[in-house]
Amino acid sequence: MYLTQVPPFIPKFNTHNLSSAAHIMSKPRPINKKLSCIDAVKRRRGSNARPAVPSIAFIRSCRDRSGSMSSYGRASGDSLYSSIQDHKKNSKDNNVKIFYSLTTFDTKAETHFDNEDINQVEMTLEEAHEMVSPRDLTRLYATAMEELAKLRRSVKESKAANPDKQVVGVFELHTDGQDNESAPFTSRDLNTAVKAARAEGITCIFAGANQDAVTVGEQYGFDRDLSLTTDSTPQNASAGLRLASQAVMRACSGAPPQFTRLMRQQSAPVPSFSDSPPTPPYSPSSSSAAAALLALGQPPNLIPPALNLRQSAMAPPIGLTRQTNC
């Protein structure tokens, strides 16, 4: 018997089927996989949501111009002028209508702008220096309490008039020392005023020189994360003042305004004692910070005197004198 090899089955070539397959292969398939970064780039609801950019923002800037501020040199005026320009740019870039107020204080408080559209605020650099030119004493508590009351009222009225818009309020307080002109008001009264504003959603930012601003700010009612210690020397003061202004801008644009560790280091650099410790006081800020902590009942971290490691623990024995018999 002869076996005949059966050829393999070859399907009939169909050009219609080929074109259909090509069409199916060329058609993109939908991807249902969620991108891992979508929560970071989209504004979503929930606890991790990125806040929406506010429609209206009220800024009340309260700045110390007492005599002790002379240690800042021109940094105070330069910072004030640049902050106005930055707020104008922030308003345009984020489409936020910003109403700006500026009050300076020494023995008395003086309001230079009161709820003005930031784009209508006009100020030259020399005018900025004149507004914060140092003089007289420090009316800190009373001025800050007055400005907070005005800000709370403005925010409340704007929210009532614009129920469909997001309205925020930002208060910033700059100072370089303790109050000596607000009696009978005390830091406890300021604490109450700041916490009442924060309870209504107002962001309160404190920048203080010649003190531990985190500790003092907390005593005044400010959040520790929104209190920044600044240097008071002309060389370094501008960095801290600029960072405080940027925190205000972040609050107005819906970004977290808190200060990071890097920002704190830039604002008040910690001196390095790697070579040899300097003779106290180490800087105007450090010596005053120690005094501020003592005033708050908290001892500062004092640096112990340097030890001479080559010095022996016991005094060397007195040499013996050989005696001879006569």
Secondary structure, 3 states (H helix, E strand, C coil): CCCCCCCCCCCCCCHHHHHHHHHHHHCCCCCCCCCCCHHHHCCCCCCCCCCCCCCEEEEEEEEECCHHHHHHCCHHHHHHHHHHHHHHHHHHHHCCEEEEEEEEECCCEEEEEEEEEHHHCCCCHHHHHHHCCCCCCCCHHHHHHHHHHHHHHHHHHHHHHCCCCCEEEEEEEEECCCCCCCCCCCHHHHHHHHHHHHHCCCEEEEEEECCCHHHHHHHHCCCHHHEEEECCCCCCHHHHHHHHHHHHHHHHHCCCCCCCHHHHHHHCCCCCCCCCCCCCCCCHHHHHHHHHHHHCCCCCCCCCCCCCCCCCCCCCCCCCCCCCCC
